[in-house]
Amino acid sequence: MKNRIIYSLSLIIALFFSCEKEDINSKPSNINNLEQDIVYDYKSELKRDFAKALVQALEDNENLRSFIKKEALKMFDKDYDILYQLVKDETISDSKSFRDILTEYFDDNNKLIEIEDNLPLLTIFVPKLPENSFSAEIWNTETETPEVAIRMTTTNNVPMFTSDNREYILKGGDIPAFPVVVIKENERLIVNASSISNKGIYGSTLKNPKSIIEFRFLDDVFNNTSKEVNNTKSNPTARVAINLDQKLIDAYNIYKNADGWQRDYIYYNLTPTNTKDQFQYDFQEHITQFSMNGDALAAYNKISDQTGDPTFIPLKNSASASSWTGGNFEFKVKILLNAKNGIGAEIVTYFSANAEQLFNATYRKHLWFYLIDDISLKSMDINLPLFNWDLNQYASSIKIEIEEVDLTVTTVLTDTRSVKFANNFSIDPTDGILKKVGLKFGSSLETNTTQTIQKTFTQGNDQLGSVIINFADDVVLNHSTSNNQSTTRDYQTGWYKISFEPKRVQ
């Protein structure tokens, strides 16, 4: 990649119409940079300095390129990210560490110290580019030296740096068709400072033993560093499910022509003829499928409306945005539970999705860049465990809120709503076991109360709305024995749609 490009948008357009037969792998050397205003704040300037040093180091040191590839493939946070603070002391070659090599490309070593002090979450990201043109998996480190890009927070345009000391601006709607790595700040970690409140909502800690800085995952769903961590934590509408658990199908058949709740059978083994039994821990509520909802373009713009978001596509009639610089989207799921003891609880978990999991796109390649002509929505299967729905502990309805994560610092708010609790529980004198007595709410009246729950809120995140799910909602809406396909219930807002159902956990 010796002959780097500094291109003009007007020239690109002209070339598109007049030079279609030109060899697209031949980069002209006389393209001038398009004059665009880039506002570099303090942190962006530091990233700029780091990028200039890194691109030179990558050009000169194949061992460093191999090291970056190897670390990216570890996917320590389930994306192709390398946290600089974790790897800076790793030996690359000739007894030199990553940091030692970088130091040679700074005129003043104090600048690297300043970067380390002010950008603890500094991350090198290896993007997966369209049509298998470049990724960590296929990177030939012997022959391919990537350019270095900066993920900005002040513009969708992307500053690009080359090994021959040139800098140019890649328009936010363009996706490179050549090797590149990205400098950004990690959005799946926080610095584990003593001043951070509500540490209980975050995941495991992470630390370079040679550094005093300690990090914490937003949630262990992003932790790919240890096999010991549970990383499984993806008018009604419906979805088609194949090979649904037999107990859910039995619940549908039992109550298809009878008055009752399917979850009464799933959790308590209650039927019209067996109206007293204890709670079973065999099942747990899960979100099993997720998709954006409504118009595909509007949905894309909703979760990519900030310059810090991942960017996927330059769309007609849409604001410029740049998925290749940011990696996966992170979604925060909040389940608001009202407990019978009056103490409200919030379950917080996360899942991630890359743009290709949420959108179908049609690419068009021209010269050295990709454009996308069309976009549509698609659903992704996830397996996100939430809680065991015991009516003796929790209200008969829950509230789920989902947001797309832009920032990592949260505050605590309150959520107040009216809920119902079931009263039909008693100790069976024959065996001393607490059992649910009667279908639904039984012969005793349910308790109506107003409760307040503390919930987290992150200013700047894209709020996608909330859904209310009732214990009484049918899980299975229809079942065909001929092909063993079931129709299960979906819940949706204007921005997303989820499938929510009990799944067997033991």
Rosetta blueprint (number, residue, H / E / L):
1 M L
2 K L
3 N L
4 R L
5 I L
6 I L
7 Y L
8 S L
9 L H
10 S H
11 L H
12 I H
13 I H
14 A H
15 L H
16 F H
17 F H
18 S H
19 C L
20 E L
21 K L
22 E L
23 D L
24 I L
25 N L
26 S L
27 K L
28 P L
29 S L
30 N L
31 I L
32 N L
33 N L
34 L L
35 E L
36 Q L
37 D L
38 I L
39 V L
40 Y L
41 D L
42 Y H
43 K H
44 S H
45 E H
46 L H
47 K H
48 R H
49 D H
50 F H
51 A H
52 K H
53 A H
54 L H
55 V H
56 Q H
57 A H
58 L H
59 E H
60 D H
61 N L
62 E H
63 N H
64 L H
65 R H
66 S H
67 F H
68 I H
69 K H
70 K H
71 E H
72 A H
73 L H
74 K H
75 M L
76 F L
77 D L
78 K L
79 D L
80 Y L
81 D E
82 I E
83 L E
84 Y H
85 Q H
86 L H
87 V H
88 K L
89 D L
90 E L
91 T E
92 I E
93 S E
94 D L
95 S L
96 K E
97 S E
98 F H
99 R H
100 D H
101 I H
102 L H
103 T H
104 E L
105 Y L
106 F L
107 D L
108 D L
109 N H
110 N H
111 K H
112 L H
113 I H
114 E H
115 I H
116 E H
117 D H
118 N H
119 L L
120 P L
121 L L
122 L E
123 T E
124 I E
125 F E
126 V L
127 P L
128 K L
129 L L
130 P H
131 E H
132 N H
133 S L
134 F L
135 S L
136 A L
137 E L
138 I L
139 W L
140 N L
141 T L
142 E L
143 T L
144 E L
145 T L
146 P L
147 E E
148 V E
149 A E
150 I E
151 R L
152 M L
153 T L
154 T L
155 T L
156 N L
157 N L
158 V E
159 P E
160 M E
161 F E
162 T L
163 S L
164 D L
165 N L
166 R L
167 E E
168 Y E
169 I E
170 L E
171 K L
172 G L
173 G L
174 D L
175 I E
176 P E
177 A L
178 F L
179 P L
180 V E
181 V E
182 V E
183 I E
184 K E
185 E E
186 N L
187 E L
188 R L
189 L E
190 I E
191 V E
192 N L
193 A L
194 S L
195 S L
196 I L
197 S L
198 N L
199 K H
200 G H
201 I H
202 Y L
203 G L
204 S L
205 T E
206 L E
207 K E
208 N L
209 P L
210 K L
211 S L
212 I L
213 I L
214 E E
215 F E
216 R E
217 F E
218 L L
219 D L
220 D H
221 V H
222 F H
223 N L
224 N L
225 T L
226 S L
227 K L
228 E L
229 V L
230 N L
231 N L
232 T L
233 K L
234 S L
235 N L
236 P L
237 T E
238 A E
239 R E
240 V E
241 A E
242 I E
243 N L
244 L L
245 D L
246 Q H
247 K H
248 L H
249 I H
250 D H
251 A H
252 Y H
253 N H
254 I H
255 Y H
256 K L
257 N L
258 A L
259 D L
260 G L
261 W L
262 Q H
263 R H
264 D H
265 Y H
266 I H
267 Y H
268 Y H
269 N L
270 L L
271 T L
272 P L
273 T L
274 N L
275 T L
276 K E
277 D E
278 Q L
279 F L
280 Q L
281 Y L
282 D L
283 F E
284 Q E
285 E E
286 H E
287 I E
288 T E
289 Q E
290 F E
291 S E
292 M E
293 N L
294 G L
295 D L
296 A H
297 L H
298 A H
299 A H
300 Y H
301 N H
302 K H
303 I H
304 S L
305 D L
306 Q L
307 T L
308 G L
309 D L
310 P L
311 T L
312 F L
313 I L
314 P L
315 L L
316 K L
317 N L
318 S L
319 A L
320 S L
321 A L
322 S L
323 S L
324 W L
325 T L
326 G L
327 G L
328 N L
329 F E
330 E E
331 F E
332 K E
333 V E
334 K E
335 I E
336 L E
337 L E
338 N E
339 A E
340 K L
341 N L
342 G L
343 I L
344 G E
345 A E
346 E E
347 I E
348 V E
349 T E
350 Y E
351 F E
352 S E
353 A E
354 N L
355 A H
356 E H
357 Q H
358 L H
359 F E
360 N E
361 A E
362 T E
363 Y E
364 R E
365 K E
366 H E
367 L L
368 W L
369 F E
370 Y E
371 L E
372 I E
373 D E
374 D E
375 I E
376 S E
377 L E
378 K L
379 S L
380 M E
381 D E
382 I E
383 N E
384 L E
385 P E
386 L E
387 F E
388 N L
389 W L
390 D L
391 L L
392 N L
393 Q L
394 Y E
395 A L
396 S L
397 S E
398 I E
399 K E
400 I E
401 E E
402 I E
403 E E
404 E E
405 V L
406 D L
407 L L
408 T L
409 V L
410 T L
411 T E
412 V E
413 L E
414 T E
415 D E
416 T E
417 R E
418 S E
419 V E
420 K E
421 F E
422 A L
423 N L
424 N L
425 F E
426 S E
427 I E
428 D L
429 P L
430 T L
431 D L
432 G L
433 I L
434 L E
435 K E
436 K E
437 V E
438 G L
439 L L
440 K L
441 F L
442 G L
443 S L
444 S L
445 L L
446 E L
447 T E
448 N E
449 T E
450 T E
451 Q E
452 T E
453 I E
454 Q E
455 K E
456 T E
457 F E
458 T L
459 Q L
460 G L
461 N L
462 D E
463 Q E
464 L E
465 G E
466 S E
467 V E
468 I E
469 I E
470 N E
471 F L
472 A L
473 D L
474 D L
475 V L
476 V E
477 L E
478 N E
479 H E
480 S E
481 T L
482 S L
483 N L
484 N L
485 Q E
486 S E
487 T E
488 T E
489 R E
490 D E
491 Y E
492 Q E
493 T L
494 G L
495 W L
496 Y E
497 K E
498 I E
499 S E
500 F E
501 E E
502 P E
503 K E
504 R E
505 V L
506 Q L
